[in-house]
Amino acid sequence: MEKKLTVIGCAMWIIGLIVAIVGLNLTGDAKTWVSVIGNVVFLIGLGITGYIWIKKKKEEK
């Protein structure tokens, strides 16, 4: 389960970063929406990855 969450988290933050960068190159309302969606996905993925990392560090102690 932990390995699946790690893979999902890493994939989400990489995809979110790519979507946010692509959103910056668009025009109009699409620029705003795609950038916001990319940033949200990026932060959720980063949060999942960070949670797993902190959990592993606590288990090691």
C-alpha positions as CSV (number, residue, x, y, z in Angstrom):
1,M,0.0,0.0,0.0
2,E,2.8,2.4,0.9
3,K,4.6,1.8,-2.4
4,K,1.4,2.5,-4.4
5,L,0.9,5.7,-2.5
6,T,4.5,6.7,-3.2
7,V,4.1,6.0,-6.9
8,I,0.8,7.9,-7.1
9,G,2.2,10.9,-5.2
10,C,5.3,11.1,-7.4
11,A,3.3,10.8,-10.5
12,M,0.9,13.5,-9.3
13,W,3.5,16.0,-8.5
14,I,5.4,15.5,-11.8
15,I,2.1,15.7,-13.8
16,G,1.0,18.7,-11.9
17,L,4.3,20.5,-12.5
18,I,4.0,19.8,-16.2
19,V,0.4,20.9,-16.4
20,A,1.2,24.1,-14.5
21,I,4.1,24.9,-16.9
22,V,1.9,24.2,-19.9
23,G,-0.8,26.4,-18.4
24,L,1.6,29.3,-18.2
25,N,2.0,29.2,-22.0
26,L,-1.7,29.3,-22.8
27,T,-3.9,32.5,-23.3
28,G,-7.1,33.7,-21.8
29,D,-9.1,31.9,-19.1
30,A,-7.6,28.6,-20.0
31,K,-4.3,29.9,-18.7
32,T,-5.7,30.5,-15.3
33,W,-7.7,27.3,-15.0
34,V,-4.9,25.0,-16.3
35,S,-2.3,26.6,-14.1
36,V,-4.5,26.4,-11.0
37,I,-5.4,22.7,-11.6
38,G,-1.7,21.9,-12.2
39,N,-0.7,23.7,-9.0
40,V,-3.3,21.9,-7.0
41,V,-2.3,18.4,-8.4
42,F,1.3,19.3,-7.8
43,L,0.7,20.2,-4.1
44,I,-1.4,17.2,-3.4
45,G,1.2,14.9,-4.9
46,L,4.0,16.6,-3.0
47,G,1.9,16.3,0.2
48,I,1.4,12.6,-0.3
49,T,5.1,12.1,-1.0
50,G,6.1,14.2,2.0
51,Y,3.7,12.2,4.3
52,I,5.2,8.9,3.2
53,W,8.7,10.3,3.7
54,I,7.9,11.6,7.2
55,K,6.2,8.3,8.1
56,K,9.3,6.3,7.1
57,K,11.6,8.6,9.1
58,K,9.4,8.1,12.2
59,E,9.5,4.3,11.8
60,E,13.3,4.3,11.6
61,K,13.6,6.0,15.0
